[in-house]
Amino acid sequence: MTVIATATPVRVTWRMGEGSTVTCAGPGTVFTFGVHDPNAGSPTCGFTYRRSSQGRQFTVSATVTYRVTWAGGGQSGTVGDLTATWSTLQQVDEAQSVVTG
């Protein structure tokens, strides 16, 4: 018998390391060099640091929640949501203000 399980990202929660938390629906937008402008904000979910990390590093983590479904043997179902978390250290060297109007 063959059983196929599919994990679909339904939300990602970012902890930005300086006290902010951002929750985004779905997996977000994949950044592609040459297609997306690195100076533009994310079209689906983004964050802007308002201050530098002052020579230290922020611990940034992402927790992705997956909805897992399965099908096989003439049956199908849903497994409870599963999560996976990753983290990295990031240094924010400069934060700039832009005055408009």
N, C-alpha and C positions, 0 to 999 in steps of 0.2 A: 504494500500500500504506500502511496505517496501522499505526504502531507506538506502543504506549503504554508509557511508563516510569513506575514508581511508586517513590518514595523513602519508606521507612518509618523513622522514628527508632527505633533500638534501644537507644541509651544516650547519656547526656550526662554529661560530666565537667566539674565546676566547680572552678576554682582560685580560692579565696576571697580571695587577696591578702595574707593574713597567715600563709601557710605551710600551710594546710589544703587538702585536695583531697577532693571528694565525688563519687562516681560513682553515678548513678541509672539504673535500668533503664527503658527506654521514654522517652517524651517528658515525663513528669511530669504534674502536675495543673494545669490552667489555673485561675488565680485569677479569680473572678468577684465583683465588688463587689455587696453585698447578698445574696449566696448564701453566701460563705465568711467565716468570722470572721478578720479580719486579725491577731488576737492568738493564734490557734491555730496549731499546727505543721502542716506539710504532711502530708497523708495518705499520700504516696508517697515523698517524699524531701525532706529539709530540712537546714538548717544554722543554728546560733545562734552569733553572735560572742560571745566571752567577754571581749573588751576593746575599748575604743574605738580609733579610728584616730588619736587624739591630735592632732587638728587637721589631719592630712594625709588623703590618700585612698588607699584600697586599689584596686589594679587587679584587678578581678574578670573572669574569662573563662569562657566556656562552649564546650566542643567537643562538637558533636553528631555521632554516628556514624549514618549512614543505610545501610540495606540497600536496594539498588536492584534491582528486577526489571523485566523487560520482556516484552512479548508482542506478536506481530504476524506476519502472513504465515503463519499456521499453526504458528509456532514460539514458544518462550519461553525465558527464561534469567535468570541472575542476574549482575549486574555486581559487581565487587569492592566492598567497603564504601567509602563516600565520607565524608569529614568536612568540617565547616565550623566555623570558630571566630569568635566575637565577643568583644569585651571592652569594659568600661566602667569609669569611675572612680566609686567609692562612698565616701562618708564615713560612718563609724559614730560618731555623737556620744555615745552613752551605752550602757553595758552594765549591766544590773541583775541582782542576785541575788534569788532567791525562796526563802525558807526554808519548808519544809513539815515538819510533824510534830515 
